Amino acid sequence: EAKLIENVKNAMLIKGGNANLTVTQALKDIYALKKPNAVLFKKKNITRPFEDQTSLEFFAKKSDCSLFLFGSHNKKRPNNLILGRMFDYHLLDMIELGVEKFVSLKDIKNSKCPEGTKPMLIFAGDTFDSTEDYRRLKSLLIDFFRGPTVPNIRLAGLEHVLHFTAMDGKIFMRSYKVLLKKSGCRTPRIELEEIGPSFDFAMRRTHLASDDLYKLSMKQPKALKPKKKKNISHDTFGTTFGRIHMQKQDLGKLQTRKLKGLKKRRGEKTNAEEATRPKKAKQTEVVG
């Protein structure tokens, strides 16, 4: 059943039976970005997610994780990462990404963001809205990296940026640290410093849930749905308008402000009364 307050989504990171050093380091770096809401499996697991999902569903239920990242390597699909998510501990959808270029966290020598920092996610490129595969990939990346929901935000806490660019059939992932510099005014000057990891992905195979199952997974409880209020509307700018129903008024009895200059004088009153008084018919006297 849908929850009023959703739990923080945990992720499990799994090495395949033939994972090489590049895939292993990539999993460690993404685990560093996702901590503390992640579980890194140190042992290798011989499984093929696109052929059999039972082992992934078992690990998801055992670890209480709704997200997963599976890394593998072979001659046909080198440096392979499979990003996916679960619904009710059953596979919802997953997308296979090939790592074409990778720069690790340890290869960039500078200060990093503290553990558990909630990142700001930026998506660039119309490709993310062009096809259903890229739309689901964008949704998957948001689910994976968004972190916990927070009620308040402070300026100093906005120090980590994850930037995703889709262009020419590739997906570029970059990680930056936000530096607040002096600007001579109240608003600081912003600079971005790359801290890693850096990925160049190529989309490979996809396994997407059906539209009905996807809508079911997005279902919200009734308590979260805003109740419609009668006679209240909003415009595009968020201004609230209300409609009031009143009984029909007799404007003749409406009391207005009385001014001395508008009062009628005595002579005007008599003339007005004579003008409005009905005239009597003349009587003729008949003499017989």
Beta strands, then each sheet from edge to edge (+ up, - down):
strand 1: 11-16
strand 2: 38-45
strand 3: 67-72
strand 4: 80-87
strand 5: 90-103
strand 6: 120-124
strand 7: 160-167
strand 8: 170-181
strand 9: 189-194
strand 10: 198-207
strand 11: 232-234
strand 12: 240-242
sheet 1: 2+ 1+ 3+ 4- 5+ 10- 8+ 7- 6-
sheet 2: 2+ 1+ 3+ 4- 5+ 10- 8+ 9-
sheet 3: 11+ 12-
end
